[in-house]
Amino acid sequence: MKKIAGITLSALMFVGSANALETEVAPKVTDISNHSPKTALYVGNSYSFYNCGVHGYVRGLAKEAKLPWKARIETISSGKLSFHDVAQYLAPHDGDPYAKLDENGNLKAPMFDVVFLQALSTEPINPKLVPNWKKYLAKHVDTIKKAGSIPVVVMTWAKQDKPEDTKKLADATINEANANDVIVLPVGLAFAESLKRKPELILHQKDKSHPTAAGSYLYGAMIYSLLFKKSPEGFKYLGECEKPLKPEDAKHLQTVAWDVLKEFYGWKD
């Protein structure tokens, strides 16, 4: 492993313990403050919308765990972070079931406990897109924090024919999340880990970019595990839409999700 000038001792320890996760950057934030959340907002694009939406997978896992849970998804096709008006998403609207208002029409509590930010997959590493990605990531994180919600930055996965982008996406996303004191959900690292352990389980659609049902399941299992700090291992839930997974594939993805989060955040069983 190459040494990087100026790297801290803690970062070196992280590299040594998490080398399999294809990143040399340690996350600054390693947990969320509320592991009994009731609501979430997913902000993203087709990566989060495919296979009936990642929110459905999280709902299925939470339902099996008998946890109270509901969520809203706001996705825009090919949407960059700059396409989203997060402040508007977090504001109350007439008849909105997520809004609990006082007698003056003001929110009595945040509409969502947690807000996930999923950028266009190439934003963190495309030189032309990086400046706006950094600008709007910082803007949205600030908006979410001021609204009283917990922001989570989603690290997306490399395209099927560009596995070398896993580390690039991971390093760039973690670095920018660290700069904004926000936690990262390392979905991209989980994709890479799953493919190492079980390469025959296809996580990408034929376009080599969007997730298959297995990819969306892994994404959802990662969200579930972060939200509730619980392993999804042993769940019988097999997925959404008309594409339920084979039990052995769901079991594999559950294990990968939990293993990657423990390794990435330094959690203990």
C-alpha positions, 0 to 999 in steps of 0.5 A: 500500500502506498503511503500518503504524505501527511496522512494521520495515524488514525487514517493509517489505522483505517486504511489498514483495517478497511483496505478491502473497502477500497478507500484510504479516507476515514469518515469523520462522522461514524453514527447518527444521533437518533436510532429510533427515527420514524420518518425519512426523506430520500432525495435523489434520481433514478438510482434511488427510484429503480425497482419501485424505489429504495424506500420500498426495500427499507419499508419492507425490512422495517415492517418485518422488524415491526418498527414504525416507519414511513418515508417520502421519496423525491427523485428527478431523472438524471437529477443532480443535487442542484436540481433539488429544492430541499428547503421546499421539500422540508417546508409544510404544505396544505394537507401534508401528512408529514407536517405537524403544525401549531395553531399558527401554521408553523411546524411543531417538529421537523417533517423528517427525522432523516434526509438522504442526499443521493447525487448524480453518480458522476458528480463527485468525480467529474471535474466539470460537475464537482464545483456544483456538487460541492456547492449544493451538497454544502447548501443542502446539508446546511438546510437539513440541519437547520430544519432539525433533521439528520442529513446523510450523504449517499455514496453511489457505486461505480458502473459495472465496466468501471470498477476503478471508480469505486475508490475515486467515488468513495474518497471524494464523497467521504472527503466532502462529507467530512468537510461538512460534518455529515455522515456518509452511507457507503453504498458504493463500497458495499457494491464492490464488496458484494461483487468480490464475495459473490461476483455471479450476483448481478447488481447492475442493469444491462446499462451497467449503471442502474441497480438490479433488484439485488442492487436496490436490496443492498442499498435498502439494507444499508439504509435500514442498518444505519437508521436503526443500527441493527443487522438485517441478517436473518430477515425473510423479506426478499424485495419489492415489485415482481422481482423477489430475490432468492433467499440465499441472495438476500442473506448474502446482501444482508451480511455484506451490508452489515459487515461493510457498515461495521468496518466503515464506521468502526462499529462493534457487534 
